[in-house]
Amino acid sequence: MTYEQSAPGEALKPQFVIEELSKLAPEHTIVASGVGQHQMYASQFFEFNEPYTWLNSGGLGTMGFSIPAAIGAKAARPDTTVWAVDGDGCFQMTAQELVTATIDELPIKVALLNNSHLGMVKQWQEMFYDERYSETRLHEKVPDFVKWAESMGCVGILVESPEEVAPAIEKANSINDRTVVVEFRTDAAEKVFPMVPAGQSNDALILHPTQDDTSGALE
């Protein structure tokens, strides 16, 4: 799949971030993800060309999986670039393990897609529960993820616009003596597709609105 950020200055799209991450990834890069929208974006928009380079918990819903998994991958393959793709909800569950990465000299790179929400749960509440939002909105500026990263011995980088994405990824790829956390402030309105409503079969698949004209092929 491909995605193009429509215009500079617009809200940063998470699909665009993952696509740029893929384009700039060194050969043999390993990617680990947490659980939620960012997990699906990573699986759809990162181009995987080798086996054993995509680590995630599948449908088990293990929030917080990406940071420990990425550290483990770095321990197993220390000469390989390892990116953890995480959301702001997942990151807050296991980010403290970056202390381990620093102390044990296992420098990973983190692409933190921060939409200030528990994005997947918010999407379900919006699409299937009449926008009855509950406990899904997080704070836009608290915690300060850059300072948090720095406090754990990492490099912290903040990205707020499309034109900053590629330079930030390139900088992260060039730093190999410390873990790097790149916080991408992404559009909270973005949804991930396809979706299957709870309790229904795959023939009830919901596609992105731009793909509605292909839905007949699934019947």
N, C-alpha and C positions, 0 to 999 in steps of 0.2 A: 504494500500500500504506500501511497505517497500523499503528502500534505504540504501545501504551501501557505505560509503566513501571508494573509491577504495584503497587508500594508504596514509599513513602519509606523510606530506610534499607537497601533491598536493594542488591545489587551493581549497579553502573551498567551498563545495557544499551546497546551501541553503536547499535542500531536507534533507540532513544529519543533519543539525542544527535543523530543525523542528522535525525530528524523535527522536533525542536525547532529545529535549525539552519535547516531549510526554512521553518518557520512564521515565524521572526524575520528571515529574509533580506530586505534591502532590494530594491526593484524592480531588475531587470536584473542581479542578482548572478551572477557567473561562478564556477563550481566546478571545481577541478582535483583529481584524485585520483592516488594512487600505485597500487600493485598489491597485491592480496590481499583479505582479508575486507572491509576498509574500502572498497575499490573497489566491491564488490558492494552493500554497505550504502548507499553514496552513490547508486548508480544506482537502487536500489529504493525508498529512503525519502526522497530529496530530490525535491520536485515541480518539474520543469523545465517552464517555460511558453514559452520562447523558444529559437530555434535558436542555435547557437554559444555556449552558456553551460555546456556540459559538456565538459571537457577531460580525456581520459585516453588511455592507450596501448592500450586494447582488450585483445586477447589476446596482445599482444607480451611481456607480463611485464616491463615496464621499471620495476623497483623504483627509487624515488627520483625518479620523473617529476614528482610534484605540485609541489614547491617551485619548480623552474626554470620549469615551465609557468605557474604562477600569477604569477610575477614577469614573465614575458613578456606575459601577458594584461594585467597592470597597466600595463606600458609601452605597450601598444597602446591601452588604454582607461583612462586615468588617473583618470577621474571615476567609474568603476564599482567597486563593492565586489567584491573577489576573495577567495574562500575556498579554501584548500588543505586537503583532507581527507587525512590521512596516518596511517599506523600507526607504531609505535615502531621497527620494523625499517626501513621505507622512510625515515623521517625521518633516521635516523643515516647514511644514504648521501649525502644532499645538503643537509642542514640548514645546512652552512657557507655556502651561497649566500644565506642571510638577511643575511650581511654585505653582499652586493651590494645587497639590497633596502634596507638602511639607508643605505649610502653614496650610492646613486643615488636615494634618496628615492622608493622604489616600495613603499609600505606595503601589504602583504597581510595576511590573517588566516589563521591555521592552526588547524584542529581536529585535534588529535593524539589519536588513539584508542590509548591505551597499555594493552594487555592483558599486557604483559611476555612476549610470545611472538612468534615468527613465526607468526601466527595461522593463515594458510591452510595452510602446510606442516604445522603441528601437527594441523590438522583432517584432512588427508589421512592422516597417520600414524595417527591415532586410528581413522578410519573404514575404511581400506583396508589398513593394515599392522599390524594387531593391537596397536596402541598401542606399537609399537617406536619410541619417540621418540628423535630424534637431532638435536642442534644447533638446537633450536627454542625452548628456554627462555632468555629474557633476564632481566636482573635487575630486581627490582621498584623499586629506588630508585637504581640507577646506570645511566646518568647521571641527574643532576638536570636535567630538561628545562627547568624554570623558570629556574634559574641559567644554563643554557646559552643560553636565549633572551635573557636580560638581558645576557649577555656579548657578544652580537652586536647590541646596541642596540635590542632588542625589549622589549615588555611581556610578561611571563610570568604566566600565571594557572593555578592548579591546581584541578581540580574532582574531588571524590571521591564525591559523593552526588547523587541525582536532583534534589533541591530546589535545588542550586547551578547546574544546567545553564543554565536560561533567564537568570538574572542575569549569568552569565559571558558568554554569547553577546551579550546586550544591551550589556554593557560593551565587549566587543570591537568591536561594530558602531559604537559611539560614538567610538572612538579612530581618528583618520584621519591623524595625523602620524607614526605609527610602526607597524611591523609588530607584530602581537599573536599570541602563541602560547598557545592554551588547551589544556592537557593534561587530557584526560578519562581517569581511571583506570577502565577498563572490565572487565567480567567475562570472564575467560579461558576460561570454560566454554562461552560462546556459540559456536554454529556458524552458518554462512551457507548458505542453500539458494536455489535447487536446485543439485544436484551431478550431474555425469555422470562415472562411473568411467573411469579411463584406458583407452583402447583400445576403449571401447564406444560405441554409437550413442545418439542422443538418446532413443530409446524405453526406455533403461535409466535414465532420469532419476530421481534420488532427491529427494523432496520433504521439506519439514519434517514432523516427526511429526504436527503438528496438521493437515496437509493430506493425510494418507494416504488418507482416504476419497474423495479426488478423483483418485487415481492411475488408476482405471479409465477416466477420460476421456481418458487419454493412450494407451490401448491400441488 
